[in-house]
Amino acid sequence: MKITVLGTGAGARCHTARLTELGHQVVVGTRDPQATLARTEPDMMGTPPYQDFHAAHPGIELRTFAEAADDGDLVINGIDGANAVQALSAIPRAALAGKTLVDYAVPYVYQQPDQVERPWPTPWGVMPRLEPVDTDSLAEQIQRALPDTKVVKAFVTQEQETVTHPKEFADGDHTTLLAGDHTDAKNAAGELLRAYGWRDIVDLGPLAAARGMEMYAHLHTAIGLALGTRFGVKIIR
Ligand SMILES: NC(=O)c1ccc[n+]([C@@H]2O[C@H](COP(=O)([O-])OP(=O)(O)OC[C@H]3O[C@@H](n4cnc5c(N)ncnc54)[C@H](OP(=O)(O)O)[C@@H]3O)[C@@H](O)[C@H]2O)c1
């Protein structure tokens, strides 16, 4: 399948590499391909410049967000949560119409005056807040901005290394979650997850469940900081 990964961050690279390994044709979207390839410094989280990944994965096309979105049959959104709605809305609607868009972004807002001092893996070391939160979610905002696109919230409750390589933990015997208003799109996201190696995929129902999935990011990060390692969560029935 031709799959678009919108984003060049650490998480997006996990999907790009793994999907390519699985035999999919992947096209990556960025704001400005030339500028992205010209960067030589790591990003704020210490992720090496994209040019390193690009050189190590020859043949993966890097295009603008709009061109990449137009190219793929299924789209994964890995655009920074605070900028995702604006960036996705700028893509011509026809490029995304009728397509499944799997969104794993967290609507973190960094460097706000109301943030509490707390260990956090950013250069500022304070906990970001979520916006929207509680009565809305980023995934619902994206769905409202792209009414012709079928938005699924998935992948968001783990690091993307774990999402793309679930068997690293308990041979894959842990749980991942998805939500959305379109059954066929959720089936497509579930197929991708099964190809990655997931066996326990829980469908939380309508896209409104994305509120809880995004809010879980705070708890997930707190557990990760406490354990000092990536981890999986198993839902026992
Ligand atoms: N990494 C993970 O394991 C993980 C796990 C769960 C959830 N998430 C969430 O998923 C999202 C993506 O994470 P990530 O690690 O893949 O990448 P990221 O570093 O959070 O985001 C990088 C992407 O956001 C784009 N971007 C940044 N500012 C922008 C702006 N002003 N306008 C348009 N685009 C902008 C960048 O565009 P350029 O390509 O042009 O630089 C880049 O493609 C985040 O919200 C993150 O919190 C990540």
The ligand as an ORCA input file, in Angstrom:
! r2SCAN-3c Opt
* xyz 0 1
  N       7.399     10.172     19.530
  C       6.556      9.361     20.140
  O       6.906      8.217     20.492
  C       5.165      9.798     20.423
  C       4.317      8.953     21.138
  C       2.991      9.317     21.328
  C       2.557     10.557     20.861
  N       3.427     11.394     20.220
  C       2.937     12.700     19.739
  O       2.888     12.646     18.319
  C       3.191     13.925     17.736
  C       4.357     13.738     16.761
  O       5.459     13.230     17.476
  P       6.849     12.927     16.756
  O       7.783     12.506     17.813
  O       6.648     12.036     15.586
  O       7.279     14.360     16.140
  P       7.435     15.829     16.789
  O       8.870     16.121     16.929
  O       6.557     16.015     17.966
  O       6.825     16.726     15.582
  C       7.578     16.901     14.437
  C       6.698     17.269     13.278
  O       5.843     18.382     13.590
  C       5.983     19.343     12.542
  N       5.807     20.709     13.042
  C       6.415     21.269     14.109
  N       6.027     22.572     14.230
  C       5.184     22.811     13.189
  C       4.472     23.963     12.747
  N       4.557     25.135     13.387
  N       3.684     23.828     11.660
  C       3.588     22.656     10.993
  N       4.260     21.533     11.363
  C       5.036     21.616     12.448
  C       7.407     19.169     12.027
  O       7.463     19.645     10.710
  P       8.832     19.611      9.859
  O       8.924     18.203      9.321
  O       8.598     20.615      8.819
  O       9.932     19.961     10.814
  C       7.585     17.675     12.111
  O       7.174     17.029     10.935
  C       3.482     14.845     18.926
  O       2.279     15.532     19.252
  C       3.861     13.887     20.039
  O       3.581     14.423     21.325
  C       4.711     11.032     19.970
*
